[in-house]
């Protein structure tokens, strides 16, 4: 899961660093093409590490938390753009924070093995 997200986040960082519109658009479209590849893997992993009777609740809690966290993005990005005057900064910060998050998830769960179904 982490190894599909890191390239996606590197492409997010590449968008404002691209030398022009066409390379920036290509980086963004490539990012969008691979950004959701982790969803089935994440859901299967969560289903494998929680008890059978808790799977629905675990997936619901995880998806709700992700959606609530994503809702804060536009507000925080707007505040950063207003404060610093650069549209590139939110993309750089977002990509960097997502990479740190992915590495923390990997470090936390790398030894947790899902049960066989």
N, C-alpha and C positions, 0 to 999 in steps of 0.2 A: 504494500500500500504506500509506504513512504517513498519507495523508489520511483513510483509514477508521479508523485506530487512534487518532488524536488525539481525535475526538469520543467514541470509546469510553472513553478514559482520562479525559476531562473528565466524562463521566457517572459514572465510578468516584469521582472527587473529589466530585461532587455528592451522592452517597449520604449521607455523614455530615453534609453541610451542609443537607440538605432539612429543611423545617420540621415534618415529621411522618412517620409510617409510610407513608401512602399515596404521597406524592411520592417518598420514598426507595425504595419498592418499584418505582414507575414508572421511576425513574432506573436502578435496578439491572436491571430487565427490559429496558429499552431498550438498556442497555450489553451485556447478554448477547445481544440480537438482532443486534448489529452487531460484536461482538468478534472473530468468526472470519472476517470478510469478507476479510481480507488473506491468508488461507492459500493459496488457489489462485493469487493474484497473486504471492505470495512464491515459491511453488514454480515457477511458470512463469518468473519472473525469474532464479532460481538456475539453472534448466535452460538459460536463454539466455546466461548469462555464464560457464558452465564448459564444458569440452570434453565432447563426446558421451559418451566412455567414462568420464567422471568424474561424471556426473549422479546416478546412483544413490547413489554414495558421498557426494556433497555433500549430497543431501537427507537421507540417513541421519544424517550427522554433525550437520547443522543440527537435525533433529528430536530427536535424542538429547540434544544440548546444551540445547535448550529444555526438554525434560522433566526433566532433572537440575536445571536452574536453578529450575524451578517447584516442585520438591520441597522446596527450602529455604524457600519462602514461609511455610508454617505455623509452622515453628520460629522464624523471625525475627519474624513477627507476634506470636507468643505472648510472645516476650521483650520486644517493644516494649510490648505491653499490660500485661505484668507490671511493667515498669519505670515506665511513665507512667500506668497506670490508666485509659486511654481506648481504647475500641474504634474511635474515629474515626481515630486517628493512623496505623495501618497502611494504611487506605484512602487517606488523603491522601498519605502517603509513596509508596505504591505507584503511585498515579496520576501523581504528579509525576515519579518516576523513570522511568516508562514513557514519558512525554512527552519527557523529556530523551533517553532512548534512541532514540525514534523520530526526533527531530530530528538526532541524531548519525548515525543510519543514512542519513537523507536527505542530509545534508551529505557523507557519505563516498561515497555511490553515485549521486548525482544525475547525474553525467557519464558513468557506466558504462552503455553501451548494450548490450542483449542482441543476440545474433546472430539473424538471420532463420532460421527452421527450414524 
